[in-house]
């Protein structure tokens, strides 16, 4: 993705692009950048066609891709929903023939929806192919601040951080929340507390704040947070256990490096490398490496294993349809994990 935008900044254009992956917002931004680079806005009505691929037959594909531009160097053809093409349709066959010898006067952009994340190798082979994954939280914050600036929304950095923690790094959801903030009267920069009031998730009461309280050995605070956290949209006991479980696995990795004698920056660096090798989604790797390394001192390997077993048992209980006391199960888990673990000398 970064290489694509760097090439566009240099003025480089390939004849065919194939964009796929789970992050549709970034795909749309890439499409706008490609169109802006390829066609002058004053000539776009004559030299830009956008179609849904599944609705096109072989004659449509031939006409779209072989038509010469009008008063311009090239024209742009945008084919969306290419995942809807059946493998042996005539339209797809004509496109594959075109891809073997694309026209120099046509910029073809093929976009695959997020519902199908697997690369289509027949389309990807001859094209400049880019996969758009969800951004990690740190880059989502930068994206949000950049988009806020363009929308005229004064958003303090800590407010952007709280919004990402509350909504998640999904750019579509963040964009929707930003649109709501843009409707407010202009004034001082929005603070984290103000944004928390507007989105309904108060600052310091996110899923991540609850997780941190558990692993910071603050069972009282973690148990108190459960009422507000479980009331938030899209939050359930299972989601909390999953979030905590990911951190416990990472904490186990950090403790293993700790037990091998790594400390300080060396420990954080080893944990960070482990994160890069596995790439769990939705995490700020540098920040998580710092947290897991800090927690490792108080979480010996046996305690981590006991915590993972407790989390697994709670997960199974939450998925048992005969049990409805979600908050009670989560409180019990918090108290079990908050009990000091004594290792044998």
N, C-alpha and C positions, 0 to 999 in steps of 0.2 A: 504494500500500500504506500509506504513512504517513498519507495523507488518510483512509483507511478507519478506522484506529485512532483518529485524532483525532476523527472524527465519533462513534465509539462512546463515547469518553470524555465527549463532550458529551450522550450519551443519544439521539443521532439514529439512527433506523432507517428504511431504505428497505423497500418491500414485497418487492423481488426483488433478489437478488445473484447475480452470475455471476463465479466465480473460476477463473482459468486461468493457465498459465505453467509453467515448469520446476521450481519449488521447492515440492514437495508439503508439506514440513514447515511452511512458513509458511502455506500454505492451511489445514492442519489447525488451526494456532493461530488463524487468523481465524475458522474455523468455531466453535471453542470460545468465542471472544469474542462472536460473534454470538448463539449459543445462550444463553450466560450473561446477556447483556443482554436477550434477548427473553422467556425463560421462567424462572420461579422453580424452583430444583432440586426442591422438594417436589412440584411439579406436572408434572415433566418426563415421567414415565411416561405421562401422559394426553395430553400436548401436544407430543410430539416423535416424528416418523417419519423414518427413514433408509432409503432404497432405492437400488438400482442402476437407473439410468434405462432401460437397454436391456431390462430385464425387465418393464417396465410397458406396459400397453395404454391406450387412451383412457379406459376406465372407471376404471382405477386412478388416472390423473392427475386426472380430474375429482373423484373421491372424496377423494384426498389434499389437493388444493388448496382444495376448497370445504367441507370438514368444519369445523364451528365448534369453537372451543376449549372446554375444560371447566374451569370455575371460574377462568378466566384471561382476560387481555386479548387474547392471540393464541396461536397455535400455530406450530411450526416444522416445515417439510418440507425435508429435506436429500436432494437428488438427486445421487448420485455417478456418475462414468463417463458423463457426458453425451456424450462423444466417441464412445461406442459406438452412438449412435442413428443409424440410417440416415435419409437426408434425408426420405423420404416415408412413414415409418411413421405409423400412426394415433395412437400415443402422442405422438410429436413434434408432430403437427398439433394435437392437443388442447392441448398445452402452449403452443404459439405463440398459440392463441386465448386461452388464459388470460392470457398476458402482455400482451395488449392492454387487459385490465381486471382486474388482480390484486385479490384480496380484501384488505380492510383488516385482517381477522382472521388472516391467514396470512403468515408470513415464509418465503419460498421461497429456498433457497440451492442454486444449481446449481454443481457442482464438476467441472471438466474435469481429467483426469489428465495427468501430465507427459509422457506418450507423444505427446500431440498439443498442440503449443505454439501453433498458429495460432488466432487468435480466431474463434469462431463468430459471425458478424455478426448472424444472426437472433436468437440468444439474447442477445447483448451489447446490441443496440439499445435494448430497453425496460428493461434491468436496470442496477443499479449495478454496473459492471464493473471488476474489479481484476485486473491482471496481476502475478503473483508471480515475479520474476526471482531468480536466485541472488544472495546478498549478496556485496558486495566483502569482501576479507579483514578490513578494519578493523571493519566492522559484524558480520561473522561472529564476531570475537573478543568484541565486546560481547555478542552473543547467547549465546555460550558461557559467558562469565562470569556472565551473568544466570541462565542455566539451571543452571549449577553451584551458584550460591547457593541456588536453590530446591531442588536435590537434596541440599544439605548437603555438597557437595564443596568443600574449601578449595583453590582453584586460584590460584596466583600469576599475575599478569598475563603475565610472561614465559613461564610454562608454557602459558597459553592461546595465546599467540602461536606457540609451538613446535608445539602440537597443530594449529593451523590450517595452518601451513607444512607439516606432515607429512602430514596427511589431506586438506587442501584445504578450501575454504569450503563444501563440501556439508554442509548441516545434518543430513541423515540420518546420514551417516557420523560427523560430530562427536557427534551424540546417542548413537550406538552406543558410541563410545569413552568418552563420559562415563558411560554406564551401567556400563562395566567399572570405571572409577575409583570410582564410587559404592559398589562392593562391597568396597572396601578398608576396613580398620579406620580409625576417625577418628584424626587426629593433626595434625601441623604442616602448613601449606599445601604442596601439591605443587609442587616446583620444576621448572624446564625439564629438568634432568638426570634427575630421577625419572620425569617423564612420558615422556622419551625412552626410558628403560629399559623402561617398561611397554608402549609402543606399538611398540617395536622399531626406532625411528629415532632415533639419538642426536642430542642437541642439537649444532647446527653441521654436520650432515651431511645436510641436506635437498637436494632438487633446487634450491631457491633459493640455498642456500649455494654449491653448485657453480657455478651461473650467475654469482653475484657474484664468485667467485674468478676465473672466466674474464675477466670484463669489468674487474676490478680489476688485471689484468695479473699474476696469480699462477698461472702455468701449472703450477708444481710442485704447489701445493696442489690445483688443479683436477684434475690427473691422478691424484693420490693419492685424492681423494674418489670417483673413478669406481667403484672396487671396491665400496664400501659403498652408494653411491647406486643403482647398477644392480642391486644385490641386493634392493632394497626392493620391496614389492608394488606392481604397477601401473606400475613405472618401466621404460622401455626407452630405447634409444638414440634412437628417433624422438621420444619425448616430450621428451628432453633437447634435441634439436635444435630442436623446435618452441618450447620455452620460451626457448631462446637466440635463436632467430630473431625472436620477438616483441620481445625486448629490443633486438636490433640495429636493427629497424625504428624503434623508439622512440628509440634512440640517434641514428639518422640524422636524425630530426625535431629532436632537441635540438641536434645539431651545425649543422643548417641555421639555426636561430634564433641559435646562437652566432656563426656566420659573418656574420650580419646585425647583429652588434654587441650583442646582448642579453647581460647578465651578471646574476649574483646572483638576487634575487627576481624581476626582470623575466623572466629566462630560465626559472625554475621556473614562473612564472605562465603563460607562453606554452606550455610543454610540458603543463602541467596542462589548459589549454584544449583542446589537441589531443587529449588523452586523453578529455576529456568529450565531444568531438565524435564520436569513433569508438567509445568504450566497449568496449575489449577486455575479455573476461571474466577473472575470477580475479585481478585486480590491485588493489592499494591505490594509487589514483591519486596521492595526495599523496606517498606514499613513493617511488613510481616516478618521479615528476617530479623529486624531489630526486636520486635515483640517476642518472637519465639526464643531468641537468644537470651533475652532478659528473663523470661519465664523459666528457662531451662534450669536455672540455679535452684528453684524451689520445687521442681517437678522431676524427681528421679524416675528412672525407667519403670520401676515397679508401680509407681503411682500413676504414671501415664497409662500403663496396661490396665490397671484397675478402673481408671476413668473411662477408657474406651469400652470396657465390658459393661460398665454402668450405663453409658450412653446407648450401647446396642440394646440392652435390656429395656431401657426407656423407649427407644424407637419401636421395639416390638410391641410394648404395652400400648403405645399411642395408636398403633395400627390395628389393635384389637378392638373391633366394633362394639364389644360389650362394655368397654371402659370409656366414660365420657368426661372424667375430671382431668382435663388437659393441664390446667394450671397446677393441680395437686401433684401430678406426675412430674412436672417440670420443677416444682419446688423441691420435691424429694430428691431429684437428680442434683439440684444445686447444693443441697445440704450434704449429700453423699460425697460430692466432689470437694466440698469445702472442709471436710474432716481432715485434719492433719494426718499425713501418712508417715509412719515411723519405720525406717529401714533398720534391719538388723545391723549391728556394728560389724 
